[in-house]
């Protein structure tokens, strides 16, 4: 996908130079030096921008949890008669519904509209929508704005995964996903601190603290979209921060490192490729496991401040105490992503990271000690966040053919983000501060997810054995992941 140059003239020039054929040995000292230069430039020019967009995405998605602590429900007249969270939960559920619906269509149009245009456009749009949340006056406005927010945000993460898979080789992808995904864990820390600071503006211009949270974080997102529009290239062949020699080398090594990529630039849309993704065992096994992981992550993003406050902390203190588990998780996430790339394993490493979260949920669901509960949040955050880069990189690594990979990445996230529905309804405030039912449900989903990951590891191993024994020889020349030479990552 992202081998696509920035315009037709560049495409013709690329084809003249025959960049998409691999005849050279890329293992000389000169080539290794070029590789280091290319990776350094990609890592420093693109990853910070994506991390910024993802940070804004999580802030705008979860700041409703912070705003809730500063009187959102009361001021909008939501559920004030029966002291329930029914209307609040309905608003969250509507967001996740529209978020999920938008993911696959967004990825399918990404190639035509180009990443340099589409990703900043989505960011700008949800920044404006997030600002609008600061001006709603009732429950109907709350639900309407959350619905539009889901539509605008849904395409970002699958689009970024697809984008990165066209910039880095299979061997390099998990670490890069881990680096920008730390923005998600940092958003929990930064979001709490930011909400705490913005709360001091309560009463300015007649707006409550929770309204300023939405308005100012929306402005930040709009600014981030403008930065992305200026800095993001469409792909390697159009990356102007690379020299011509570096661009040639970057494209050649990508094709050699990932196989079956040379036809993707000119690949036409095909429903057959969409179907290959939809009916792939890998898509459903990884998506089901990711469903449980995201259900846990959303419970953090939306309810951790409330959980901490229920343990005896004030709203302001709850924002500050929520910082530390996220900060620890961000460090571990990068380390796990590095090891995943270093040893070229995805599912295997998840078999070790997911039990960390499983232990955390098992303990926190069955203890009433406030200090133990807080300690378990470190295990929960660490196990959940560190499992994300491998599971996202895994499916992208094992899918070749642009439209299969685009559909698989988006469908995986669409299924997984349904975990948001689960979170919305299993953490009602009336069950706090113990939340035994909610934690137990997440625990069950994570245990089931662990077995899904194990099943996918065994499935990929079987496919590799079948390819080695000649059972996939009929697919020679297809130029996709069915090629006998295309070895699946475990």
N, C-alpha and C positions, 0 to 999 in steps of 0.2 A: 504494500500500500504506500508506504512513505518513501519508496524509491522514486516516487513520482516527482519530476522536476517541477519548478514553479510555473512554467508556461510551455506552450507548444514548441517554441523555438529551442528551448533548452532540451526538450524531449528529443527533437530531431538531432541535436548536436550529440546527445548521449548515445543515440542509436548509431551515429556515424562512427563514434569512437569505440563502439561495441563493448561498452562497459559491463554488460551483463553476461559475458562469457568468461569463464575462468580457465585460463591456460597457464597462468604464471604461478611460480612457487612463491608463496607469501611467507616463507619461513626464513628469509635471509635477515641479516642484522639490520639492513636498511629498512626492510619491511616491518620488522619489529619496532624500530624507532618511529616509523610512520604510524603504526597502530597506536603506540603510546600517545602520540600527538593528537590523533583523531579522537581517541577516547577521552583525553583530557579536555579537548574542546567541546565535545558533546556533553560531557558531565558538567562542565562549568557554564555552558551557554544554554542548555535545554533543561536539564534536571531542576535547577533552581526555579525556573519559570513554572514547570509542571507542579513542583512542590508548593509554590505560591498559590496556584489555582486550586489545588487539592485542599490546601489549608483553608482557603476561602469557602470551598464547597462544604467542608465539615463544619465550619463556623456557622454558615448560613443554614445548614441542615439541623444543627443541634442547639443553636442559641435559644430556641423556644424553651428548652429545659432551664437555661439560665434565667430567661425572662419570667418564667413561671414563678421563680423564687421572689420576684419583685412585684408580684401582684397582677400579672396578666389576666388570670382567670377572673379575679374579683372585679377588675375594672371593666372587662367586657361582659360582665353579667353571666358568665358561664357556670352552670351547675350550682348557683349560689343557694338554691332552695334545699336541695337534697345532699349537699356536701359530697358529691361524687365527682369522678373524673370523666364521666361519659362523653360530654361534648368535647373536652380536651382530647380524649383518645380518638374521637371521630375525626377531628382535624388532623391528627397525626396519621391515621389510617388512610385518609384521602391523599395525603402527600405521598405515601409509599405506593399507593395504587397508580398514580400518574407517573411517578418516578420509574416504576417497573415497566409500564407501557411504552415509555419513550426510548428505552435503551436500544432495542434492536433496530428500529427505524433510523435512529441517529447514527449508528455504526454503518448502516448500509448506504447512507448518503455522504458519509465522511470523505470517501475517495473522490466523489464528483465535486463537492463543494470545496474540498481541500482542508487539511488540518489547520493551516495558518489562518483561515477565515472562520471555520466552524467552531473550533474550541474557544477562541476569544469571544465569538458571538454568543455562545451559550453562557459564558461567564458574565458578560455584560448584561444579558437578559435576566439572569437570576439575581444579579446585584440590584437591578432596578426593582424586581419583584420583592426582594428582601426589604428594601427601603419602604415599599408600600405596606409591609406588615406593621411598620411603626405608626401607621395612620388609620388602621382599622378601628371600627367603633363597636362592633358586635360580633356574635358568633358566626353569622352568615359571612361577614367579611373575612373573618379568620379562616374559615374553611375554604373560601374561594381563593384567597391568596396562597394558601398552602397547596392547593391543587395546581395552580400555575407554577409555583416554585418547583414542584416535582417534575413537571414537564420540561422545565428549562435545565434542571440539574441532572436529569437521568442519563444524558448522553456523555457526560464528562469522563467518568472513570473508564467505561469500555472504550471510549475514543482514545484515551491516553495509553491504555494497554496496547491497542492496535497500533497506535503511533510509535510507541517504543519498540514494538516487535519488528518494525521496519527500519530501525536505526541501529539496533544492537543484535549481535549473534545470539543463538540459543544459549550459549555458554555464559553470556553476560547479562541476561535479562533480569534474573531474580534480584541481583544486587541493586540494579537501577530501580526496579519497582520498590524494593525495600527503602531506598534512599528517599524517594518522593512520598512513599506511604508513611514514613515517619512523621510527615506533616499531619497525618490524621491523628496520631497519638499526641503530637505536640499541640494540635488544635484543642485537645481536651485540657491541657495545661494552660495554653495561651488563652483559650476561650474563657476559662475561669478567671484568670488575671484580668483580661480585658473587660469582662462583664463587671468585675469588682471595681475597676477604674471608672468605667462609664456610669456606674450607678451613682457616682458623685454628682452627675449632671441632673439628677432628679429635680424636677421643678423648673428647669431652664426652659424658657419659651412656652411654659405651660405643659410640657410633656413629662410623663412619668419616666422613671429609670428604665423600665423594660422597653419603652418606645425608643429611647435613645440607643439601646443595644442594637435593635434592628436597623435603625437609620444609619448609624455610624459604621456598622459592619457592612451594610449594603454599599456605602460610599467606598469603603476599602476594596470591596469586590470589583466595583466598576473600574477603579484605578488599576487593579491587577489585570483586568481584561485588556486595557490599553497597553500595558507593558507586554503582555503576551502577543498582541497583534503586531507589535513592533519587532519582537525578538525571535519568534518561532519561525523556522523554515518549514516548508512542506515536506522535505526529506533530505537525504544525503546529497543527491545530485543537484539540489538547489540551495545547499547550505553555503551562504556566501562567506561565512567565517572560516571555511576550509579553503585551502589553496587548491588549484586544479589538480595537482598531484595527489593531495590528500583526499579529494573527492573521488578520484579514480580508484585509489587504493581502498577507501571506505566501502565503496559499492562492490568491488571485487571480493573483498574479504567477507562481506555480508552474504553474498551468494555462496561462496565456498563454505562458510561456517554454518549456513542454515539449509542449504540444499533446496531445490524446487522453487527458487524465488525468481528465476530469470523470466518467467512468463507472467508474473503477477502485475507488472506495470501495464501491460496491454490486456489483461484479463477482463472479459466482459461479464456483466452480471448474469448469473445462472441460478434458477430455482433449484437445480440439482445440487449445486454447492451448498445452498442454504439447507436443503434436506439432509445432506451428509452431516452437517453440524447438528441439526435438530435430533437426528436419530443415532448420534454417536454415544456409545456407552460412557466414554470419557467425559463428555459434556455433563451428563446427568449425575455421574458419580462425584465429580469434583464440585458441581453446583450444589448437590445435596449436602456435602460436607461443609461447603462455604455458607450454606443457609444457616447451619447451627452456629458457625463462627460469627456471622454478622448479627444474628439474633443476640448473641452475647455482647458484641461491640455496641449495638444500639442501646442495650440496657445501660451501658456505661455512659454513652454520649448524652442520653436523655434523662437518666435518673440518678446518676452517681451524686450530683450535688444535693438532690433531695434526700437520698439515702444517708449521706453524711450529716445533713442537717437534722434528720430524724434521730441521729445518735447523740444529739445534744449540742450541736454547733449552730451558731447563728448563720444567716444567709451569707454574710460576707466571709465568715470563717470557712464555710463549706466550699466556697469558690477557691479559697487558697489551699485547703487540705486536699482538694481533688487534683491538684497539680502534680504531686509527687509520683503517684502510680503511673501516670501518663509519661512522665519524663523517663522513668526507669524502662518502661516498655519500648520507648523509641530507641534507646541504646541497644537493647537486646534484639530488636527487630533488624537493625542494620547488621549486627553480628551474624544472626541466623541467615540472612539473605546472602552475606558474603560466603558463609560455609556452604550454602545451597549451590552457589555458582562454582565454588572451589572444587567440590566433590561431584558436581553434576548430578545432584539428586533433588527431587522436589517432594514427592509423596513420602519417601523414606524419612526425610528430615521432619515432616509433619507428624509422623508416628511418634516422635519424641517431644515435639513442642505442644501438641494438643493436650497430652496428659497433664501438663503444668496447669492449664486452665481448668481441666476436669477436677483436679485436686482442690483448686481454689473454690470452685462452685460447690463441691461436695462438703467442704468444711463450713463455708459461710451459710449454707442452707440449714445447718444443724447445730449452730452455736449461737448463744445470746451474748457472748463476751464482745463488747464494743471494740476492744483492742485487737482481738483475733479477727474480727470482721474486717477491720481496716487493713490488717496485714494480708488477708486473703485477696484484697483488691489488687495487690501487687502481682500475685500469681495469676489472677484472672486476666489482667491487662497484658501481662507479658506473654502468656500462652496464646491469647487470642491474636494480638497484633503481630507477633512473630510468625504466625501460621499463614498470614495473608500473602506476603510476597511469593512463597513457594506455590500456593494454590493458584494464584493469578498467572504466574509465569509458566506453570505446568501445562495448562491447556493451550496457551499461545505457542509454547515450544512444540507441542505435538500436533498442531494443526497447520497444514500448508495448503495453499490456494487462498487468495485474498478473501474471497467472499465466505469461504468456510470458516476461516479464522475470525473474520469480522462477526459472523453470526454466532459462532461458538462463544467468543468472548462476551458478547452482549447477552446471549441467552444464559450463560453461566451467572452473570451478575443480576439479570432479571429474576431468575429463580432464587438466587441467594438473598436479594433484597426483599423478598417476601418475608424474610426473617423480621423485618420491621413491623409487619402486622402482628407477629407473635409478641414482640416486645411491648407493643402498645397496650395489649390487653392482659398481660400476665404480671404487670407491676403496678396495680392500682394502689393509691396511697393508703387505703384502708388496711392493707396487708403489711404496711411498714411498722416498725423498722426491720422486722425479721425477713419478710419476703420469701418465706419458705417455699411456697408454691412456684413463684417465678424462678428462683434459683434452681429448683429441682427440674423444672421443664428445660431450662437451658442446659443443665447437666445431662439430661437424657439426650438432647439433640447433639451435644458434643460427643458423647459416647457412640451414638449411632454414626456420626460423622467420621469418627476414627475408623470404624469398620468399613465405611465407604472408601476412605483413602487406602486402606489395606487392600480392598477389592480392586481398586484401580491400579495399584502397584502390580498386583498379580496379573491383571488383564494386560497391562503394557508389556510386562515380561513375556507373556504368552505370544503377543503379536510379534515381538522381536525374535522369538524362537521360530515362529512360523515363517517370518521373512528369511531368516538364515537357512531354513530348510527348503526354500524354494516355493512355498505355497502362495507367495505374492508375486511371482514372476509375471503373471498375466497383466500386472499393472505397470510394467516397465514403460516409460515414456509418458505417463500421465502427468508428470510434473507436479505432483502433490504428495500428501503424506502417505499415500498407498505405495509409493515407490519402494522397492525392496531395499534400496540404499538408505532410506529415511528411517533411522533408528529412533524409537520413542524413548524419551527421558523417563526414568522411573521416579 
